[in-house]
């Protein structure tokens, strides 16, 4: 059974940092691009960041550019999202995703093949 399991969510004050991790099991995702999406209460799920299978190419939503960094470790079958300078509007459930596409194309939810179950991030003001 293929699984993407997120961890690292929690409550943090505005201006703080969190590091999310997503571990894949059930298959090797080294040839898949990986991405993070988020969904705030009452809003649609939106793209946050993506990274190519090789880790060379990354793509970010404008709202997080310069604050968030996506990285991956194919040997450990994991992807990370380092979130700095967090704002209350970053509060959401964060989802890990994988797909056989470029990092840019994975920003579109229709290109996602696998989803994680999500981890809550709450940023207090």
Number of C-alpha atoms within 10 A of each C-alpha: 5 13 15 22 19 24 17 14 18 14 14 18 14 17 14 14 17 19 16 21 22 26 18 24 14 9 10 13 20 19 14 22 27 33 32 27 22 22 19 17 9 6 9 9 16 17 22 23 27 31 27 26 23 14 18 10 14 20 21 22 15 10 12 17 12 12 13 20 19 23 21 22 14 17 9 11 16 20 27 22 23 14 20 17 15 23 19 15 13 20 20 21 18 27 26 30 29 27 24 18 18 19 25 17 17 27 26 12 16 9 15 20 13 15 20 19 13 22 21 18 22 21 20 16 11
